[in-house]
C-alpha cells in the first residue's frame, strides 16, 4: 500500500502528469491551487513561493492609496472628466479601523457632488470606489467603464458624470442616492483581496438607495477579473440588472438576476458531468 501511495504522490507531483481532460479544464477555470502536489508533508517550494507572493500582493492592495494619475492615466481621466471625492475617513488606517467613516462623504465632498452632478436628473449614476483593492480598480475599471458606456447609450438612459471615491465602503451607495437621487446607482469597488487574486472588482447596485437601505436592498456582481467574470460579461449583467430595476422599481432580494447567454456560462455548462450536476 505504501508503494502504491508513493507512486500516486509522484504522479500527482509531476508537472508532466497526463491529467484527464475534465481535470485539466477544471484547473484551467479556477485560480484555486488544485492538486498542487507536495514534498513530504509540505507544499512544494514553488507552491510556497507562489503563496507568499500572493499574500504580499494582497497586503499591498489593501494598504495602497489611490492615485488617479498613476492608476488610470491622464487620458482616461480627461476622457471621462473624472473627479475625486472622499469619505469621512481621512487616511488608510482610519479607513481600515473605522468602516463606518467610509460610508459617509466628507462635508466638502457632499458639496462638490451636488455642484457637479445635477441631483435628480439621471437614470444611472456610476461611482468608482477604491475599496480594499486599488489594484483591482486600476486593472478592471477602465475596460469595464468603456463597455458600460457602449451599452448605456443605445438605451437612451441619462447617466450622471462618473466620479472616484477615496476610502470608500459599500454603504456609500445610500449617501449617493440621498444626495443625487438617480434611479439606479452602480458602485464599482475593489474587493478584499485573497490568495487567488488581488485584482478582483465588485459591482454593487441599488434602485433609488436611501439611508435605510441594507445589503438586502442591493444586488452584487463580484469576481470581475481575468480568471473570473470578464469585463464584457460583467457589463452585460450590470446593464441587464439596471434595466430590470427600472422596470420593477426595486432592487435587492426582491429582484432575481436572469443571466444572459454568456460565453463563460456556455463553457461552464460544457464541464457538466451529468445532467443533474
C-alpha positions, 0 to 999 in steps of 0.5 A: 500500500505504501508503494502504491501511495508513493507512486500516486504522490509522484504522479500527482507531483509531476508537472508532466502528469497526463491529467484527464481532460475534465481535470485539466479544464477544471484547473484551467477555470479556477485560480484555486491551487488544485492538486498542487502536489507536495514534498513530504508533508509540505507544499512544494517550494514553488507552491510556497513561493507562489503563496507568499507572493500572493499574500504580499500582493494582497497586503499591498492592495489593501494598504495602497492609496489611490492615485488617479494619475498613476492608476488610470492615466491622464487620458482616461481621466480627461476622457471621462472628466473624472473627479475625486471625492472622499469619505469621512475617513481621512487616511488608510488606517482610519479607513481600515479601523473605522468602516463606518467613516467610509460610508459617509462623504466628507462635508466638502465632498457632499458639496462638490457632488451636488455642484457637479452632478445635477441631483435628480436628473439621471437614470444611472449614476456610476461611482468608482470606489477604491475599496480594499483593492486599488489594484483591482480598480486600476486593472478592471475599471477602465475596460469595464467603464468603456463597455458600460458606456457602449451599452448605456447609450443605445438605451437612451438612459441619462447617466450622471458624470462618473466620479472616484471615491477615496476610502470608500465602503459599500454603504456609500451607495445610500449617501449617493442616492440621498444626495443625487437621487438617480434611479439606479446607482452602480458602485464599482469597488475593489474587493478584499483581496485573497490568495487567488487574486488581488485584482478582483472588482465588485459591482454593487447596485441599488434602485433609488438607495436611501439611508435605510437601505441594507445589503438586502436592498442591493444586488452584487456582481463580484469576481470581475477579473481575468480568471473570473467574470470578464469585463464584457460579461460583467457589463452585460449583467450590470446593464441587464440588472439596471434595466430590470430595476427600472422596470420593477422599481426595486432592487435587492432580494426582491429582484432575481438576476436572469443571466444572459447567454454568456460565453463563460456560462456556455463553457461552464455548462460544457464541464457538466458531468451529468445532467443533474450536476 
